[in-house]
Each structure stands twice: as C-alpha cells, then as structure tokens.
Amino acid sequence: MVRFYRILLLSLVAIFSNSYGQNINVSASTDTSDYLVGDYIQFTIRAEYDDGVRISPPSLTDNLGILEVIKVLPVSFEEDKNVQQFNYIIAGYDSARVVIPPIPMTYYTSNSSEPQIIQTNEVVVFIHTLEVSSTAEIKDIKQPLRIPFDWLFWLVIILIVLLLAAIGFFLYKKFKKPEEEVRIIKKAPSVPNYILALRELDKLNERKLWQQGQIKEYHSEITGIIRKYFEGRYHFSSLEMTTAQSMIILNRLMDNQLIIDTTGKFLENADMVKFAKFEPLPSVNEEMMNQAYEIIEKTKPDENQMGVDIVQ
C-alpha cells in the first residue's frame, strides 16, 4: 500500500512539472523617477521566458492614466536569451505623483492556444514643475538700447539693391527664351492600392521562401505587404504599429467580423514566428498566403468608393 501511494505521488509531481515547468517573468521600469512636466519618460517592459513560451506585445493605451504614449519604439532582444524588451516613450503634462499600474501581458505555453495572463509590477514616477523662489530679488527690466540710424549706410544698401535689380532685369530680357507651345500631358491613371498588394503577394508566392527554409523572412514580408496595404486602404501607420494597435483601428473600420478575426490570427501568427521563434507547420505557411489574399479581396474598396475610408 505504501508503494502504491509513493508511485501515485511521483506521478503527480511529474504531471505538475510538465504542466507548470515553463516559466515567464515580466517587469516594468523607467529610466528615473523624477521628471519635469512634458519630459520624455523612457518606459520599458522586460519579459524573460523559457523555451516554448510565446508572448504577445502588451497594450498601454488603457493603463497609463494621465500619461500619454508619445512613441512605440522597436522591440529589442538579448542575444542567446529568451528575453524581449518592449520600449516606449511616454509623457505627462500635469504635476503629480503618478502610479503606472501593472500592465497585463498575454502569453501561450508550448503548443497550447489557450491564452494566459501575467502582470508587471507597478511603477511610481513624480512629475513636477520648475520651482520658483519667492525670496529672490525682483529686478527691473532694462530699457532696450537704441542704435542711431545710419542714413548713409542704408542709402548705399538701397542703391546696391536697385543696381542689382536693374542688371537682373536686363539679363532676363536679353536671355529670355521665346515662349514655347504649351503641351498638355495626360498622366496615366494610378494603379489602385489593392492591385499593387496582390501583385506583391504573387511575386512573394513565386519566390517560395518558406519552402527554402526562410520562414522568418517569409512571415516578415507577407505581413509587411498587408500592413502597407492597410496604410493605403485605411490611411493609418500600420507598419509602425504593433499588432494590438493595428487591430484596435481595424475593428473600427472593418464591417466584417469574420475578416477581422482572420486578420488578427494572421498578424499574431507572424508575430510568434518573428519574435518568439515559433516554428509553424507547412500548412500554416500556406494558410498565411491564402489569408493574405482573402484579406485584400474582402476589404478592397468599390470603384465608386476609392479613397473614401479615412480614420476618424
């Protein structure tokens, strides 16, 4: 009987180790804690994780209170380590003690598609104005110095300007070319944005990057084509945004929930390959190309509505 309980205990320990052996640690920090109103605050979220863990970029828009995100900097990585740093520039315009609350981050373990949440530590910063001393001596404002007007100097300047103008007019009349016949040149109509995107997808498909082992390059280029298409189609800087930021805008602009879900899955798969060293199956690589074509076909504008959709 004792042997039975011992075997049962060892089995439970093994199961627990396999289920929870993949660790992830996240932390948030700023470059200092004291700032003047309007100073740029360097805000960093550092994520360190075991092999097999995949993380999604965090979103700061709803978590900063009176602080504003000025710029989202590129994600940085530590060589030979599973470490990512998400870098931001933020600022505050009111003097106060500001508590940046814990930022939630979504991550996945192994091949599980079930998202899990982990939060950073909170960060406290102090924003204040310049101190003005009430005991300092009050000084009178000095009267402006008056420079005597030099009539001779300005007369010489005016004569030189008139002489140069006369020489210029003479040269213009002498060397002026006879008027040529005005020719009207009609410009060829510009190629629609979605046509350019489809052509780029065709070229990428012909290069067969993932079939040659260049999987990361394939995912980077295919998402770059779609993000560039979004910039022309919806007029926002998708190439400079994270997936989460792009999806917030696309949720407002797209009227087809199915294509919204497809777009989110498309961009998240590429993020896992580019940033989390995820190795997708060949079927996933093929599906990425099919999804790219579908996104363009389902969101391209009607001919009568070209250029109407703009971010409000």
Residue pairs with C-beta under 8 A, 6 or more apart in sequence:
21 50
22 49
22 50
22 51
22 52
22 53
22 109
22 110
23 49
23 50
23 53
24 47
24 48
24 49
24 50
24 53
24 55
24 107
24 118
25 47
25 48
25 49
26 45
26 46
26 47
26 48
26 105
26 118
26 119
26 120
27 45
27 46
27 120
27 121
28 43
28 44
28 45
28 46
28 100
28 102
28 103
28 120
28 121
28 122
28 123
29 43
29 44
29 46
29 123
30 41
30 42
30 43
30 44
30 100
30 123
30 125
31 41
31 42
33 124
33 125
33 126
34 125
34 126
34 128
35 41
35 92
35 125
35 126
35 127
35 128
36 127
36 128
36 129
36 130
37 92
37 93
37 94
37 95
37 127
37 128
37 129
38 91
38 92
38 93
39 91
39 127
40 70
40 89
40 90
40 91
41 67
41 89
41 90
41 91
41 92
41 125
42 87
42 88
42 89
43 60
43 87
43 88
43 89
43 90
43 100
43 123
44 85
44 86
44 87
44 88
45 58
45 85
45 86
45 88
45 103
45 105
45 120
46 83
46 84
46 85
46 86
47 55
47 83
47 84
47 85
47 86
47 105
48 81
48 82
48 83
49 55
49 82
49 83
49 107
50 82
51 82
52 109
52 110
53 82
53 107
53 108
53 109
53 276
54 107
54 108
54 109
54 272
54 276
54 278
55 84
55 105
55 106
55 107
55 108
55 275
55 276
56 105
56 106
56 107
56 115
56 243
56 244
56 268
56 271
57 75
57 86
57 242
57 243
57 244
57 271
57 275
58 86
58 103
58 104
58 105
58 244
59 242
59 244
59 245
59 248
60 69
60 88
60 90
60 103
61 69
61 245
61 248
63 100
63 101
63 103
64 90
64 100
65 98
65 99
65 100
65 101
66 92
66 93
66 94
66 96
66 98
67 90
67 91
67 92
67 98
67 100
68 90
68 91
68 92
68 93
69 88
69 89
69 90
70 88
70 89
70 90
70 91
71 88
71 89
72 87
72 88
72 240
72 241
72 242
72 245
73 87
73 88
73 89
74 87
75 84
75 85
75 86
75 87
75 275
76 84
76 85
76 87
77 83
77 84
77 85
77 275
78 85
84 275
92 98
92 125
92 127
94 127
95 127
95 128
95 129
96 126
96 127
97 124
97 125
97 126
98 124
98 125
98 126
98 127
99 122
99 123
99 124
100 122
100 123
100 124
100 125
101 122
102 119
102 120
102 121
102 122
103 119
103 120
104 117
104 118
104 119
105 117
105 118
105 119
105 120
106 115
106 116
106 117
107 115
107 116
107 117
107 118
108 114
108 115
108 116
109 116
192 300
192 306
193 229
193 232
193 233
194 229
194 233
194 296
194 299
194 300
194 301
196 229
196 232
197 225
197 226
197 228
197 229
197 232
197 296
198 293
198 296
200 225
201 222
201 225
201 289
201 292
201 293
201 296
204 218
204 221
204 222
204 225
204 289
205 289
209 215
209 217
209 218
209 221
210 218
210 219
210 282
210 285
215 273
215 279
215 280
215 285
216 273
216 274
218 285
218 288
219 269
219 270
219 273
219 274
219 285
219 288
220 270
220 274
222 270
222 288
222 289
222 292
223 266
223 267
223 270
223 274
224 239
225 292
226 263
226 266
226 267
226 292
226 295
226 296
227 238
227 239
227 246
228 238
228 239
229 295
229 296
230 236
230 238
230 246
230 250
231 237
231 238
231 239
233 299
233 300
233 301
233 309
234 249
234 250
234 253
234 309
234 310
234 311
235 309
235 310
235 311
236 246
236 249
236 311
238 246
238 249
241 249
243 264
243 267
243 268
243 271
246 267
247 260
247 263
247 264
247 267
249 311
250 260
250 263
251 260
252 311
252 312
253 309
253 311
254 260
254 263
254 299
256 298
256 299
259 294
259 295
259 298
259 299
262 291
262 294
262 295
263 291
263 295
265 291
266 288
266 291
266 292
266 295
269 280
269 284
269 288
270 288
272 278
272 280
273 279
273 280
301 307
301 308
301 309
